[in-house]
Amino acid sequence: MVRKKITRDMLKRIDKDNMLDLLLTFPNQCERAMAIGKITAINNRYNISYRNIVFLGLGGSAIGADIIRSYLIDESKIPMHVVRDYTVPEFVNQETLIFATSYSGNTEEVISAYHEAKKRKSNIIIITSGGKLEELAKGDNNLLVTIPKGFPPRCALGYSFIPALAVLSKLNVIGDKTREIKDSITLLKRMLKNDVGPNVKNNVSKTIASRVFGKFPVIYAAAKYFDVAAVRWRGQLAENSKVLASMHVYPEMNHNEIVGWVEPSDLLKKFVIITLRDKSDHPRVKKRMDISKSILEKSGFKVIEVYSKGNTLLSRILSLIFIGDFVSFYLSIMYGINPTPVERVTYLKKRLADK
């Protein structure tokens, strides 16, 4: 398999559904998501004391919840949980705030968990572009945050977390995040010009994609704050590049997986390691990453280190996600694969709908 240099003709020919435009306009999407959050009005019945907050979502509709959970881990005094399943935990009750997020509004797992949460008398907020969830929100008189239609769910990331941050701020669960979101948008726009855009000469995402081409990527990050970035990288490589990848987090990785980089030796020759790093990583985690890199490189493995950009925690989380999104896009082009269709997901949903 020969890797080809990405040309304008390749982009036009392979990216038939214009995924590139969705990536390039992500900062603008975040601005629109801020506007939606600003105009969202909160009913007085939501202004109560909560014991926990639970986000319901799958795939691209759940990653926004992961961002919120990771970003707010040191701020929110109320525990936050992300549920990717048909049911809700037993602790969910009338003192639970539920965010039911489904871009299409028809995710069957979210709808199932919604009905359970309703039986438990939880306060429910729905974020969707339509579908069955929109009908449920209106019929049950729950707060509905309507987001624009027309995106692949994984490309509606800004809509999946920024309005929810605004709601949490209005409920006094967290402080106002307007400044941090604006700072992140400014950074993302700068990265398009300097780091990841298709016309950037020293393009960090293209460089990583070229090193990952023909390999099995294994993504590592610190468990605190940046596990969400590793999850996003794995998901985007799967959906956009149609590439299987795995992920794990530090320090847990050092208590098991570090030992596994031995067999099967023939297969491991095709593996490449990507470590996502940040200045806020715990000092001992930083040392663990350095030592692990040394161990793995001495064993002949390639280790790619990707450092976050930005001043605020949110901007640094999003910077790593943005780099990974573009890596997955450029890798899809190198493989000659249209990044947008997810035919197996579509097929699965069709089969599940069969009676």
Buried (B, 14 or more C-beta within 10 A) or exposed (E): EEBEEBEEEBBEEBBEEEBBEBBBBBBEBBBBBBEBBEEBEEEEEBEEEBEBBBBBBBBBBBBBBBBBBBBBEEEBEBEBBBBBEBEBEEEBEEBBBBBBBBBBBBBBBBBBBBBBBBEBEBBBBBBBBBBBBBEBBEEEEBBBBBBEEEBBBBBBBBBBBBBBBBBBBBBEBBEEBBEBBBBBBBBBBBBBEBBBBBEBEEBBBBEBBBBBBBBBBBBBBBBBBBBBBBBBBBBBBBBBBBBEBBBBBBBEBBEEBBEEBEEEEEEBEEBBBBBBBBEBBBEEBBEBBEEBBEBBEEEEBEBBEBBBBBEBBBBBBBBBBBBBBBBBBBBBBBBEBBBBBBEEEEEEBEEEEEE
